[in-house]
């Protein structure tokens, strides 16, 4: 009998009532609630349970789509085109499942929905208040995300004590009261700081954080302690006693070499036993063998490769979170450590490009918006093209590879993108709004942004050219589905000239150019989509995997 099915038969939660695990954070933000929530979800999934995760963000923006990378880091895009918090990327990467817009919502989205209902007359003229209307909307969204699941893990963004988070905390308090103790559990993640001069870990911030939770009617069933160093038994017992939780419900989460070690660390501390006790789940024995093997390759791989990561947000690495994680996934599956050489595209020019890239095994040019740093990116692309170095261009990285080719191979005067120069003589890249395919039909499958721009968002099918590099990396399939987040497209008017000179269109969708590659090059691939959004530790994206593999082969040849 299949092991996961056997374990699931022991855990008879049935479909009567979804069970909820609510994860809150205390003391300060960015402690890793998302990683903790995803780690618990991974363990429960590998028992055989149907698990999903929801991120509820108290900020008032409707979604992160219009927020600066300086403010929020990466915008993660789901299959259905939702622009979401980057924690959803962690959820998908850990669970190896695609989520949707129902798995992330904000205060802005909640209020917009309630106000829209009020304007339609849905509330029959009643006074609209935070309780019951706003809180009720939050509860309904949580319930909807949990439909058909055995367990829904709900992460509440921000920190306990934030004024904007109060309706969310009231919502999970009310929902736990509604479904009962055996169907709802509170887990609180908090900081246990290490005071270097005193040589001590301090528990007082945790006690204050739990006290703040209790004042609004929530008593945690488990406390996860984030710290720089491991906690001893005496300190754990002190936290359990002062915060009113069972001794086996104080779990430590010290700094580790990789985020993918966290589920294994939790498992080693027997985190599932107190969870099973609170939620009446019976014995839980996850099968983490495959995960464990991959993590060992992340921590201590047998090979290595160095890639140049050319971008303009290199001081804001959270802006490329999915991409850097997808590189780790590929490395783990190839048993190789991928060393990233961060290259600021604004500092690359024709005089220093060789010095910058001479010691790398492959070159990656990431996506982005705006003209800043594009000349440096094109210098890197030219160097990779001319020196036969494996190259992967993503979104803007594909577009710039076409512009570089047009300028330096086709010798097209004023070849550019209308994003950078609206009146350029040879617009290699068009704005989506003005794009018309070969059949004369306007491309309409787009989303209008609040800023007035049109974005192509979410998952789209791409037809793959047989016997191409793209076909080889995707194992010979005829079509693929990948996610997009952009507002400019490659101009098909130049396709014939490109292909005559060796830059082949190897992927397309309804007349749109989705992938290009060089004919006589070991690995030169540009893709309009974002392959990093669908990469997972246990299931790396083929384009990223093929790129890293090419880098290893180039290293061995060199």
C-alpha positions as a printed Julia matrix, in Angstrom:
558×3 Matrix{Float64}:
   0.0    0.0     0.0
   1.26   3.5    -0.81
   2.85   5.0     2.3
   1.17   8.38    2.0
  -2.24   6.76    1.56
  -1.61   4.55    4.56
  -0.72   7.55    6.72
  -3.75   9.45    5.46
  -6.01   6.58    6.48
  -4.67   6.99   10.03
  -5.47  10.72    9.84
  -9.19  10.61    9.23
 -10.05  14.32    9.08
 -12.72  13.73    6.4
 -14.18  16.6     4.39
 -16.72  17.71    7.03
 -14.67  20.57    8.42
 -11.45  22.18    7.26
  -9.0   22.52   10.11
  -7.12  25.81   10.44
  -3.64  26.66   11.68
  -3.26  30.41   12.26
   0.31  31.74   12.24
   1.0   35.15   13.8
   4.24  37.04   14.4
   5.55  39.06   17.29
   8.28  41.56   18.26
   9.28  42.52   14.7
   8.67  41.65   11.05
  10.79  39.6     8.62
  11.38  36.8    11.13
  10.27  34.12    8.7
   6.57  33.44    9.35
   6.2   32.46    5.69
   9.02  29.91    5.89
   7.65  28.5     9.14
   4.12  28.23    7.69
   5.43  26.63    4.47
   7.57  24.18    6.47
   4.63  23.02    8.57
   2.52  22.71    5.41
   5.25  20.59    3.77
   5.35  18.17    6.69
   1.55  17.85    6.76
   1.39  17.34    2.98
   3.96  14.56    3.19
   1.75  12.79    5.71
  -0.88  12.58    2.97
  -3.15  15.46    3.98
  -4.63  17.97    1.53
  -3.01  21.21    2.63
  -3.11  24.81    1.4
  -1.83  28.16    2.68
  -3.26  31.66    2.77
  -1.39  34.93    3.35
  -3.5   37.77    4.75
  -1.68  41.1     4.53
  -2.87  44.03    6.68
  -1.43  46.76    4.44
  -3.98  48.9     2.6
  -2.6   48.46   -0.93
  -5.0   46.33   -2.98
  -2.07  44.11   -4.0
   1.72  44.45   -4.32
   1.52  44.96   -8.1
   2.17  48.71   -8.01
   4.58  48.64   -5.07
   8.27  49.41   -5.55
  10.84  46.62   -5.07
  12.39  49.0    -2.53
   9.21  48.7    -0.47
   8.15  45.12   -0.92
  10.72  43.02   -2.74
   9.5   40.7    -5.46
   5.94  40.59   -6.77
   5.0   36.93   -7.15
   2.55  36.03   -9.94
   0.15  33.08   -9.78
  -1.25  31.01  -12.67
  -4.46  33.05  -12.69
  -2.59  36.35  -12.98
  -2.76  37.57   -9.39
   0.1   39.81   -8.25
   0.78  38.6    -4.73
   3.1   38.76   -1.75
   6.45  37.0    -2.2
   5.52  34.55    0.6
   3.21  32.83   -1.9
   6.35  31.97   -3.82
   7.71  30.21   -0.73
   4.41  28.37   -0.31
   4.46  27.08   -3.9
   8.15  26.17   -3.76
   7.71  24.16   -0.56
   4.37  22.54   -1.4
   5.05  21.99   -5.13
   1.52  23.2    -5.86
   0.11  26.16   -7.77
  -1.89  28.63   -5.71
  -4.26  31.39   -6.87
  -5.54  34.85   -6.01
  -7.72  33.39   -3.26
  -4.53  32.48   -1.36
  -3.54  36.11   -0.77
  -5.55  39.19    0.13
  -4.93  42.58    1.72
  -6.82  45.13    3.79
  -7.23  47.14    0.59
  -8.91  44.24   -1.18
 -11.18  43.56    1.81
 -12.33  47.16    2.11
 -12.79  47.48   -1.66
 -15.06  44.44   -1.63
 -17.13  45.64    1.35
 -17.53  49.15   -0.11
 -18.56  47.69   -3.47
 -21.22  45.56   -1.74
 -22.47  48.59    0.19
 -22.77  50.62   -3.03
 -24.77  47.78   -4.63
 -27.13  47.74   -1.68
 -26.17  44.26   -0.49
 -26.3   45.38    3.15
 -29.83  46.84    2.8
 -28.89  50.28    4.09
 -27.25  49.13    7.33
 -24.37  51.01    8.92
 -21.12  49.4     7.72
 -18.65  48.71   10.54
 -15.36  46.92   11.12
 -17.33  44.41   13.18
 -19.2   42.59   11.75
 -18.67  43.59    8.1
 -14.9   43.9     7.64
 -14.15  41.04   10.01
 -16.88  38.98    8.37
 -15.38  39.56    4.91
 -11.98  38.38    6.19
 -13.54  35.25    7.71
 -15.36  34.42    4.47
 -12.17  34.79    2.44
 -10.34  32.46    4.8
 -13.12  29.89    4.55
 -13.16  30.09    0.76
  -9.39  29.44    0.6
  -9.86  26.35    2.77
 -12.66  24.75    0.76
 -11.9   21.13   -0.1
  -8.76  21.05    2.05
  -8.02  19.02    5.15
  -5.93  21.82    6.61
  -5.53  25.5     5.72
  -2.57  27.36    7.18
  -3.32  31.07    7.53
  -0.39  33.44    7.9
  -1.27  36.89    9.22
   1.18  39.46    7.89
   2.8   42.11   10.06
   3.35  42.02   13.79
   1.01  41.66   16.76
   0.35  45.16   18.08
   0.14  46.79   14.63
  -3.09  48.79   14.5
  -3.83  47.71   10.91
  -3.65  44.03   11.88
  -6.39  44.15   14.54
  -9.32  43.21   12.22
  -7.36  40.18   10.98
  -6.59  39.0    14.5
 -10.23  39.48   15.5
 -11.24  37.47   12.42
  -9.07  34.46   13.3
 -10.19  34.67   16.94
 -13.82  34.61   15.82
 -13.22  31.79   13.31
 -11.45  29.62   15.89
 -14.4   30.18   18.23
 -16.8   29.19   15.43
 -15.05  25.97   14.36
 -13.96  24.84   17.83
 -10.62  24.02   19.44
 -10.13  20.73   17.57
 -10.47  22.52   14.26
  -8.34  25.59   14.92
  -4.83  26.15   16.27
  -2.81  29.29   17.0
   0.95  29.27   16.37
   2.91  32.38   17.34
   6.37  33.02   15.9
   8.47  35.41   17.93
  12.04  36.64   18.38
  14.29  35.41   21.17
  17.19  37.86   20.77
  20.77  37.01   21.66
  22.45  39.86   23.57
  26.08  39.49   22.64
  27.62  41.6    25.43
  25.66  39.67   28.05
  26.08  36.32   26.31
  22.38  35.58   26.87
  19.17  34.83   25.01
  16.31  36.97   26.28
  12.71  35.74   26.6
  11.06  38.99   27.69
  10.14  40.14   24.13
   8.36  36.81   23.62
   6.46  37.17   26.89
   5.35  40.71   25.96
   4.31  39.58   22.49
   2.19  36.73   23.87
   0.7   39.13   26.41
  -0.36  41.42   23.55
  -2.07  38.47   21.84
  -3.92  37.49   25.01
  -5.29  41.01   25.42
  -7.24  40.54   22.19
  -8.48  37.09   23.14
  -5.92  34.79   21.48
  -3.82  32.33   23.48
  -1.19  30.56   21.36
  -1.11  26.75   21.35
   2.49  26.72   20.11
   5.39  29.17   20.09
   8.14  29.08   17.46
  11.23  30.91   18.66
  13.42  32.61   16.05
  16.96  33.06   17.27
  20.53  33.3    16.09
  21.54  30.29   18.17
  19.72  27.18   19.49
  17.72  27.36   22.74
  18.51  25.05   25.66
  15.86  23.02   27.47
  15.8   25.36   30.47
  15.02  28.37   28.29
  12.28  26.49   26.41
  10.68  25.45   29.7
  10.79  29.05   30.91
   8.98  30.21   27.75
   6.41  27.42   28.08
   5.71  28.3    31.71
   5.53  32.09   31.25
   3.45  31.89   28.04
   1.06  29.1    29.03
   1.88  26.47   26.42
   2.87  22.82   26.76
   6.59  22.12   27.01
   6.63  20.17   23.74
   4.98  23.16   22.04
   8.0   25.46   22.24
   9.85  24.95   18.96
  13.14  26.61   18.13
  13.96  28.01   14.71
  17.62  29.09   14.77
  19.48  30.46   11.77
  20.26  27.63    9.33
  22.35  27.24    6.19
  19.24  26.92    3.98
  15.55  27.65    4.37
  14.9   24.12    3.08
  16.39  22.74    6.31
  13.56  24.25    8.36
  10.97  21.45    7.79
  13.62  18.87    8.77
  14.56  20.9    11.86
  10.89  21.09   12.87
  10.46  17.36   12.27
  13.49  16.58   14.43
  11.82  18.53   17.26
   8.63  16.47   16.78
   6.53  19.5    15.89
   3.73  17.33   14.48
   2.93  15.69   17.83
   1.54  18.84   19.53
  -0.16  19.86   16.26
  -1.82  16.44   16.06
  -2.87  16.68   19.73
  -4.53  20.08   19.33
  -6.25  19.24   16.03
  -7.05  15.61   16.88
  -5.19  14.22   13.86
  -3.83  10.97   15.27
  -0.32   9.79   14.5
   1.52  11.79   11.83
   4.55  10.28   10.06
   5.67  12.29    7.02
   7.87  10.8     4.31
  10.66  13.37    3.91
  13.32  11.14    2.34
  13.4   12.88   -1.06
  13.37  16.3     0.58
  16.21  15.28    2.91
  18.35  14.07    0.0
  17.88  17.31   -1.91
  18.68  19.43    1.15
  21.93  17.52    1.62
  22.83  18.49   -1.94
  21.99  22.12   -1.18
  24.22  22.12    1.91
  27.1   19.93    0.66
  27.0   19.42   -3.13
  29.72  17.5    -4.97
  30.21  20.04   -7.8
  30.07  23.8    -8.31
  29.45  26.36  -11.04
  29.65  30.17  -11.17
  27.08  32.3   -12.97
  26.96  36.04  -13.53
  23.63  37.47  -12.37
  23.32  40.75  -14.27
  20.65  43.07  -12.87
  19.95  46.53  -11.49
  18.51  45.53   -8.11
  21.56  43.59   -6.88
  21.48  45.44   -3.55
  17.84  44.34   -3.18
  18.14  40.6    -3.59
  14.55  40.07   -2.34
  13.53  41.57   -5.7
  14.84  38.41   -7.37
  13.72  35.94   -4.69
  12.01  33.4    -6.96
  14.91  33.49   -9.41
  17.62  32.94   -6.8
  15.57  30.13   -5.25
  15.05  28.51   -8.67
  18.82  28.53   -9.13
  19.19  26.72   -5.79
  16.59  24.15   -6.93
  18.48  23.47  -10.16
  21.79  23.2    -8.31
  20.36  20.73   -5.79
  18.95  18.53   -8.53
  22.3   18.61  -10.36
  24.26  18.11   -7.11
  26.12  21.39   -7.65
  26.57  24.58   -5.68
  25.67  27.55   -7.87
  27.87  30.48   -6.93
  26.25  33.75   -7.98
  28.47  36.64   -9.03
  26.23  39.69   -8.65
  26.92  42.18  -11.45
  25.44  45.67  -11.31
  24.36  46.36  -14.89
  24.77  50.12  -14.38
  28.5   49.58  -13.85
  29.14  47.37  -16.93
  30.43  48.92  -20.14
  32.47  47.86  -23.18
  35.7   48.64  -21.34
  35.14  46.38  -18.33
  32.71  43.7   -19.55
  35.47  41.17  -20.24
  37.06  41.71  -16.83
  33.61  41.4   -15.19
  32.6   38.16  -16.94
  35.85  36.38  -17.77
  35.71  34.03  -14.76
  32.02  32.97  -14.98
  30.61  29.77  -16.48
  27.25  31.23  -17.56
  25.47  34.59  -17.8
  21.92  35.38  -16.63
  20.12  38.63  -17.41
  17.0   39.02  -15.32
  13.74  40.87  -15.94
  12.91  44.4   -14.9
  11.2   47.63  -15.86
  12.67  50.9   -17.14
  15.78  51.93  -19.04
  18.2   52.05  -16.12
  21.07  49.62  -16.6
  20.0   48.27  -20.01
  23.22  49.25  -21.81
  25.25  47.24  -19.31
  22.91  44.28  -19.74
  23.36  44.41  -23.51
  27.15  44.51  -23.12
  26.88  41.31  -21.03
  24.61  39.71  -23.65
  26.99  40.6   -26.47
  29.93  39.13  -24.53
  28.03  35.87  -23.87
  26.91  35.67  -27.51
  30.34  36.27  -29.02
  32.28  34.13  -26.56
  29.9   31.13  -26.62
  29.11  31.42  -22.9
  25.77  29.83  -21.85
  23.19  32.59  -21.63
  19.65  32.82  -20.27
  17.63  36.01  -20.7
  14.33  36.31  -18.82
  11.58  38.74  -19.89
  13.54  41.99  -20.4
  16.61  39.74  -20.76
  15.04  38.2   -23.89
  14.0   41.57  -25.28
  17.48  43.02  -24.81
  19.06  40.0   -26.5
  16.93  40.78  -29.56
  17.83  44.48  -29.5
  21.55  43.65  -29.08
  21.35  41.24  -32.03
  19.51  43.81  -34.16
  22.12  46.47  -33.45
  25.3   44.41  -33.73
  24.43  41.64  -36.2
  21.62  43.09  -38.35
  23.2   46.58  -38.11
  19.77  48.15  -37.74
  20.07  51.82  -37.0
  18.16  52.98  -33.93
  16.98  49.46  -32.97
  15.36  49.8   -29.57
  12.31  49.22  -27.41
   9.47  51.72  -27.28
   9.77  51.37  -23.49
  13.07  53.26  -23.72
  12.5   55.33  -26.87
   8.93  55.82  -28.1
   9.82  57.16  -31.54
  12.69  54.77  -32.37
  13.16  54.01  -36.07
  13.28  50.22  -35.59
  11.02  49.23  -32.67
  12.17  45.68  -31.9
   9.93  45.7   -28.81
   6.33  47.02  -28.85
   3.9   48.08  -26.14
   1.2   45.43  -25.63
  -1.57  47.99  -26.22
  -0.37  48.6   -29.77
   0.6   45.03  -30.62
  -1.25  43.39  -33.5
  -0.44  39.82  -34.46
   0.1   38.45  -37.99
  -3.64  37.81  -38.44
  -4.46  41.43  -37.64
  -6.21  40.58  -34.37
  -5.52  42.74  -31.35
  -4.13  40.85  -28.37
  -6.75  41.33  -25.65
  -5.79  38.77  -22.98
  -4.31  41.39  -20.7
  -4.99  43.09  -17.37
  -5.34  46.85  -16.97
  -3.15  48.14  -14.12
  -4.4   50.93  -11.8
  -1.53  53.04  -13.14
  -3.07  52.92  -16.6
  -0.63  50.44  -18.12
  -1.62  47.09  -19.56
   0.06  44.04  -18.08
   0.21  40.5   -19.43
  -0.14  38.49  -16.24
  -0.44  34.83  -15.33
   0.01  31.54  -17.12
  -0.1   31.28  -20.93
   0.47  28.39  -23.32
   3.59  28.48  -25.48
   4.03  26.34  -28.61
   7.55  24.92  -28.78
   9.56  24.58  -32.01
  10.52  20.9   -32.51
  14.24  20.02  -32.26
  15.06  23.42  -30.77
  17.05  24.16  -27.61
  13.78  25.1   -25.91
  12.34  21.73  -26.93
  15.38  19.89  -25.58
  15.33  21.56  -22.16
  11.59  20.88  -21.85
  12.12  17.21  -22.81
  10.57  17.39  -26.3
   7.06  18.55  -25.34
   5.03  20.35  -28.01
   3.77  23.12  -25.76
   4.38  24.44  -22.27
   2.63  26.78  -19.85
   4.61  29.47  -18.04
   3.79  32.68  -16.2
   4.18  36.24  -17.43
   4.47  39.7   -15.91
   5.26  42.35  -18.51
   3.71  44.98  -20.75
   5.95  44.88  -23.84
   6.21  42.27  -26.62
   8.69  41.41  -29.39
   7.78  42.89  -32.78
   7.12  40.07  -35.34
   7.98  42.42  -38.23
  11.67  41.64  -37.67
  11.26  37.89  -37.3
  12.37  36.99  -40.84
  15.55  39.09  -40.59
  16.39  37.57  -37.2
  15.91  34.0   -38.38
  17.9   34.53  -41.6
  20.86  35.56  -39.47
  20.62  32.8   -36.88
  18.36  34.1   -34.08
  15.5   31.59  -34.14
  12.01  32.01  -32.67
  11.56  28.73  -30.78
   8.46  29.56  -28.75
   5.29  31.46  -29.64
   1.74  31.98  -28.43
  -1.04  33.26  -30.71
   1.48  35.19  -32.8
   3.43  36.48  -29.81
   7.15  35.67  -29.67
   7.78  33.79  -26.42
  11.33  32.44  -26.85
  14.37  33.04  -29.05
  17.67  31.19  -29.32
  20.91  31.33  -31.27
  21.45  28.67  -33.91
  25.21  28.15  -33.5
  25.74  28.54  -29.79
  26.08  25.92  -27.0
  23.25  27.5   -24.98
  21.72  30.9   -25.77
  18.07  31.19  -24.77
  15.8   34.17  -24.22
  12.3   33.65  -22.8
   9.53  36.22  -22.46
   7.99  34.33  -19.54
   9.3   33.99  -15.97
  10.38  30.34  -15.53
  11.37  31.0   -11.91
   7.73  31.33  -10.85
   7.06  27.62  -11.45
  10.29  26.22   -9.99
  10.2   24.09   -6.83
  12.87  22.26   -4.84
  11.42  18.86   -5.73
  10.5   19.93   -9.28
  12.93  22.5   -10.77
  11.94  24.52  -13.83
  13.39  22.95  -17.02
  14.69  26.25  -18.46
  16.63  27.1   -15.29
  17.8   23.5   -14.94
  19.02  23.4   -18.55
  20.84  26.71  -18.1
  22.7   25.61  -14.95
  23.53  22.27  -16.57
  25.0   24.14  -19.57
  27.06  26.23  -17.16
  28.49  23.08  -15.55
  29.32  21.64  -18.98
  31.02  24.91  -19.98
  33.06  24.86  -16.77
  34.22  21.3   -17.46
  35.19  22.19  -21.04
  37.13  25.23  -19.84
